[in-house]
Every structure is written in C-alpha cells, then in structure tokens.
Amino acid sequence: MRNRDIVTWNALICGYSKNGYDFDALRLFVQLFREGVTPCETTLVSVVPSCGRQDLVCQGRSIHGFSIKTGLDLDSEVMNVLTSMYAKCSNLEAAELLFEYMLEKSVVSWNTMIGAYGHNGFFDKAMLVFKQMQERRVEVNSVTILSLMSANADPESTHCYVIKTGFINDASVITSLVCVYAKNGDTESAELLYKLFPEENLVSLTAIISSYSEKGNMGLVMERFAQMQQLDMKPDAVAIVSILHGITNPDHIDIGVAFHGYGVKTGLCTDCLVANGLITMYSKFTDIDAVFSLFSEMNKKSLISWNSVISGCVQAGRASDAVELFCQMQIYGLRPDAITIVSLLSGCSQLGSMQFGKKLHCFILRNNLGMEDFVCTALIDMYIKCGSIEQAEKVFKSFKEPCLAAWNSMITGYSLNGFEQEALTCYSEMRKQGLKPDKITFLGVLAACSHGGLVDEGRRYFQIMIQEFKMTPTLQHFACMVDLLGRAGLFEEAVLFIKKVVTETDFAVWCALLSACCIHQQVKLGECIARKLYFLDCRNGGLYVSMSNLYAAKGMWDDVARLREMMRDSGGDGCLGVSLIEVTSIGRNKS
C-alpha cells in the first residue's frame, strides 16, 4: 500500500494483538510513529492488550504515559484496556486508581474490574465490585456473568442469577456454568445442564470428562469420550491431558497407553501439553524408559517438560539421573524455577547428598525463590533427611511466617532425630501462631511421644486430635498409638486398643505391636501376631526378619533357622539393602 492511513495501521495492529503476536503489534506501533502517523484512541485500544504480560509491562507504562501526554487517556475505552493491562500484570493498585479516576464507568469498566480482582485471587473484592455495580443499576451482560464465575462465585447462586436475568440461553454463559460445576466436582449438575444445550459443545464435554477423570472414574470417562467420537468432535490437547491426569491407578495404565496411541495417530503428541501429560503419567508408574523416549522425541523442550522429566526421575528413585538432566538443562540455556529446585531437593534426600543440597540452597537465596512456601518446606525436609537438624532449624527460623507444611516438617524432623521435647515445643509454638494442625501434624507429634516413651502425652494428643479438632484418625495414627503403648510394655492395653478402634485389618498396625514384642521379648504374643500377619501378606520380608530377631534375642536358634528357610522359600532373604555415603565435595555418591 502506497498510502497507509490510521485505519489501516489500526487494523493490522489489532490483528497482531488479537492473535497473540504481541511483539509484532508493538513493533508496528513504533513504526507508525517513525512514518509520521499520529495514533488515535483506537490505536491504543488495539496495542495495549499486547502489554498485558510481565515482560512487556514497561512498554505498557510508556504507552500509558503517551496517552496522558496527548490526552487520549480521557477516553473510556483507553482507560478500560489500561486497567485490564495492569490487572494482568498483577498491578492492582494501578488498576484501582484508573477505575476510581473514571468519570463514566460503563459495563465494560465494571466487568474489567471484577475480572481484575478475580484474575488475581481477590474473590471477595470482585463480589464487592459486583454489588456496587448493582447498586448503581448498571445493566449486566454475559461478560459480567463470566467475570463472576472466574472470580470463584458460588455456581448455584450464579446459576439462579443467570435464570433470573435471562442469560440462560446464552451459550457462553451455560458453557462456563457447566465448566464451573465440573471443576467443583458437581458432575451431576454439570451433566444435567449440558443436556439442556441446543447443540453439542466440545468445551463442556471436555470439562465433564475432566471432572470424571479427576475422580478416577475412567469408565464414565471412556463413555463420554466415545460420545465425543460419535458426535464427530475432535478432542483437543486439553481433553487428552485431562484424561491422562486422571490415570493414577495401575489398573488403568492400558487406557493411558491407548490414549498415547490415539495421540500419535492424530498428531496430538507433537503438542507440548500432551507430551508433558504423557511424561507425567508414565512417571507415576516409574516407566522412565517411556519418559526418556517421549522427552527425546520432543522438538521444543520447554521448562515444564524438563521439570516433568526431572520430577519423574525423582519419583522413580533415580535421583542421579535427575541431577544429570538438571546439568543438561542448564547447558541448553534454560533457567530452573522453583518447581525444578523442589524436585532436585527431594532427589538430594534420596541420595543423601547434602553438598548438592547446599548448592541448591545458595541458588534459592541468589534468585529469591525462598519466598515460596513449598520451596522453604522442601529445603527443610532435605536437611532433615540428610541428618542436619541444625541447618533445618536455621532455614525454618529465617522465614517470618512459615506455612503449616514447614511446621509439620520441623515437628517430624525433631521426632526422627530423637528430639522429642523439641518436637512437642514446636507444636506448641505453632498453635501460639494461630495455625490449625492437620493429620500430618499429629502423626509427627504421636511419633515423638512414641520415641520418647511419653505415654500420657501421647494419649492426650490423640484425644485432642479427635475431640478438639474433630479429626478421624487414619490407620497410621492407630499404628503410632499401638507403637507408643507397645514400646512402653502396655501390651494388654495395646491389644484392646486395636480391637476397639481399628475396624479393618491393617498390616502396619499389627506390625507396630510385633516390633514392640521384639523389644520386650514377648515370644507368645509375637507368634500370635505373626500368624495373623502371615495370612495378610505371607511374602512380606519384614515379618520374617522381626520374628527371627525375636527368636534370636531369646536364644531360640532352631526357630531362627526355620524362619530363614521359610523366608528363602517365599522368594526373599530379607538382607537386601542400600546405603549411601557422600565421598567427595562435588556431591557424587557411591552405593
């Protein structure tokens, strides 16, 4: 074009911006100035949305400054897109100032502010803005409803409001309602609403499939997927990934493999999202060969892909491979994030490599990753499992407001390292800070009481858990109580406790009592428990080892030999084990 007017520039800038070509939109905006064309309100409305990301927020501020200088900021549409831009960049203070500065707030302005609060997790404020909007009698539209749902509004209340305001026939509103019901686990309501559609909808059906998948109901997942095929819908990457994430049961691995094949056939496996979903699925079942195969076939390996493989290696007990991948990732120029570091810290715990863990700690400090609660907790956990309770304490004390998981890690760490009183003191401090304990907290506390022989305290904390916090104890809590009573030699009370509270036969609970029999050399009771455990799991090597130790402690060597023979016949000798020691300063381990 020889003559490009402002309408032409606006059209092209808008096209780039709406299709996600943010840098190209900004490049054209700069070029417009160089060619002597004066931007108008529409130009700014077209280009500002491209700045709604953290790496382009400076450019957005510059455009905002230009709009103030030229007076274009007085236009309501310009103010709306600027408000939305700041909200997407998590600068709510700037968004609020712009909203308050508006003389005439249209429905778009109100929707923008509701969406801004919802996008940043301030759901109560989003609802407050909606109430103010109603008080000023601003007429809502379908975008208002969608903004409310993104702000975590109650689906049933929103549904009633939709019917009341006459948006029940709006396809986008109904689709969003189906998705919200499905996301909240109310799949029945989602299904009922879906059947009211005048035409079938891929997004809604995908949300329903995702909900069933999350519940592990793969039978209904397959039914809805078959329905999708019958309606000649083509599932996208989101649909496939939602199914893959629900495959957590080993019995369902064949379904996962089938969808892997479907992904190969349809070409969806080339999508990074699907490839990462497959890597995550195979990692759950420790099929690292499949993980490496998928990873090597990926054309573009994003940070998420590297994180998925590193995490998969750690889950499969191959922490050394995870460290090697971490080194390769840095060679390729990718910078690790908090997720990478947390996975590697877990790997350090497996390897017993505190030296490498300290290097990761330094990386966290240099990059301010310690602000994340889960990073703090992983760091504490790593030091505890590597045997350095002092370092764990230093990390814990360096944070102003540790989360519940961090407190739980310290309580458990003190317990494991033989500091029972410190564990109970830590619990008391946590309660003073106003944090409510969970079931993991009480596992650590009961373990501390058990290791320290604090029977009365253990009984008291068990009652506190049930009566004060209304928690239903798990079999692990019962096992801790049995271990506590057994270690103290209170076998009669321990047996009565098991008969009274354990409603299902559990190996761990009876094993805890058998271990106590070994400590106190109670052969008859030990034999009675061993018979019970044998019928529960005859191949468990720990059963044979415990009874062998009990017989050896009493000098019953013929029985020891008999048990060793039984152990060999069952397919194991009970002697397999691995120890890890750190032998060099660079964190290399030998087993």
Phi, psi and omega in degrees: 000128179283320181244110180253112177271177184297329179296319179296313179301314181300319182298316183288319178299315179298319180298314178297316183296314183292334181263011174087008178269071189295315182294323178294321178298316179292322178299318178294323180298318178293317181298325178303316178296317183298331181268009173078017179271136181268123179292154175239186181302318181297325178300313181293320178299329181281321189268329184301320179303334178291344181266005181280051177210152189300323184283353179238013183294329179295318177296323178297319178296322179297317179295323176299315178300318178298320181294324178292317182298322184265355180082006180287344181290348179284345178288133185296323180294321177296317180295324179296314182290328176293319177299314179297320180298312181295324179296317180294335178267012177065022176261076184291332180299314179294319179298318180295318180298316179296318181297317180292330183285340182294128178282320179241109182263111178277175177299329177296319180297314180296316179299320180299317182288321176299315178296325180297313179293318180297318181298328183260008173086008179265074188292323180296319179293324177299317179293325178296318178297320179297319178296320178297323179297318179292321180299327180271007176057040174278129183287125182282161173227185184297329179295325177301314180297316180296321178295321178297317181293326176290339178270020173066031178294151180300124185298322182292317178295318179295320179300315178299318180295323178298316179296317182297321185268358174085020180264013185294339180263003179279119186298319182294322179293315181295318179300316179295321178297317177301316181296320180292316177301315181295318180297324180277004177086001179270070185292330180298314178295321179298318179295315181299317180291324180297325181291344179276355182296139174290334177217156184292151186223122183295319183298314180295316181295324176296319179297319179294316177300316179299320180295315177296321181296319180297328178278355181079014181271078187288338177298312178289331175299314181293325177297313181290327177293320177297322177298320178301317180292319180296328179275007178060032173274146179255106180302138179264186182299323181297318180296315181295316181296321180298325178288315182299323180294335181277353182273092181243342180271129179305333179292343183258007183298328179297325177295317178299317179296321179298318178289332172299314178298320178297321179295322177294316182296319184269353181085003181289341180294341177284344177288129183302323181297315180291316179301317178295322177297319178293319178299315179298318181296310181295330178295324180300330183253019176052033176269076186291331177299317178295322179299311181295323180296314179297318183294319181293333181277350181288130179287314179243116181262103178282172177299324179299320179295313178300316180299321180297317181289317179299315178298319179300318179297317180296316179299326181275004180079018180248062185295327180297323176294324179296319179295319178297319177296324178299318178294318179297319181301319180290326177297323179284358174090011179270136181266125181294150176247190183299324180296318178301312184295319180298317179298318181291325177297322175296323177295323177298323178296321178295317185277346185068026186262088181286333179297313178293324177299322178293324177296320177294323177300317178297320179298320179299315181293320181293328186252012177056033179280347182291352178291338180280132182300318185290334176290315177303313181296317180296322179294316177299314181299320180297313181296322179296313183289340175270004172087014180247084180292332180295315179295322178299319179298318181298316179297315182298317183285344181282348180260134184291315183230082179296145178281173181300321180299322179294317176299317179299320180297319180292317179300313179295320180298315177300317181298313182296329183265010174086014178257073187294316181295322178296324179297317181289325176294320178298319177299316180297318178297321179298318180293324178296330179284355177089009180276139179269125181292157174242189184294328179293322177304312184288334173298315178295318181294314180294324177295321177297316178298321180294313182293330182267359181069026183268078187293311182298318179297320180298315178300318183295315181293327178295320178290322178300317181300317184281311190275314184282317185256003173054038179265142174269117182298145175268175178298332177294321177295319177298319179298321178297318180293320178296318178297319179299311181291320181294316179300328179278359178081013181268068187290322180297315178295322181296316180295317178297322179298315180298313182295331184278317190252332183275107185276341179233149182288123182230134183298315186297322182295313180290328177297323179299321179288324178296320178298321178294325177299323178295320181296317185260006177056047178267088189291311184299312178296322179298317179295321179298316179292320181299321178298317180297316181292327181299319181287338177281319182201090186288342183264003181285115183295332181298327179298312181294319181296316181298314180292324178298317179295322179295314178296321180296320180297331179265002179074023182267073191289330177297320178292326177298314180297319179298318180293322178298321179294317178297323181294318179294322179293330181281351176106012178206155180250359176071009184251359182287138178188163181225136173242144179240132175228144180270121188247351178225165183282350182265006172089015178278140184241148174236143180244000000 
